[in-house]
Amino acid sequence: MARLIFMIAVILLTMLPAMANDAHNVIIESWYSALGTADHAVFDRILADDATVILEDIDTIQTKDEFLASLDEWKSAVRGARVRHRIGGVEGDTTTVFVCYQFPANTTYTREIFNFRSGRIIESAQSSLGEACEGF
């Protein structure tokens, strides 16, 4: 009986990182879905209260409240755009995502790094990789 309990414990412990990654992937899917509609409620739910959003190319760091306030402007900018993403890698509570933003007038390829704490995003950092979306 003790051996069975030990084996179950080992199996569960090996599954924990995968379960965390799955939860992070669900949040990331929510992020990109919400970008298309500038959904305040979704971002409010998935961002920690002390979250920061870093836009490296324009040297801007936004608090959660500042990011939420910027969504109305983003809603206009994203009209007619196509946003595609793919997970580039996962390391602990950090997930790297490669994103292709295809706006009517231009295309931007970015790397976005998400850090998580307690099932919410505590930091999102975006940097441009170019104007072509190779691999999408």
Secondary structure by P-SEA (a helix, b strand, c coil): caaaaaaaaaaaaaaaaaaaaaaaaaaaaaaaaaaaaccaaaaaaaccccbbbbcccccccccaaaaaaaaaaaaaaaccbbbbbbbccccccbbbbbbbbbcccbbbbbbbbbbbccccccbbbbbbcccccccc
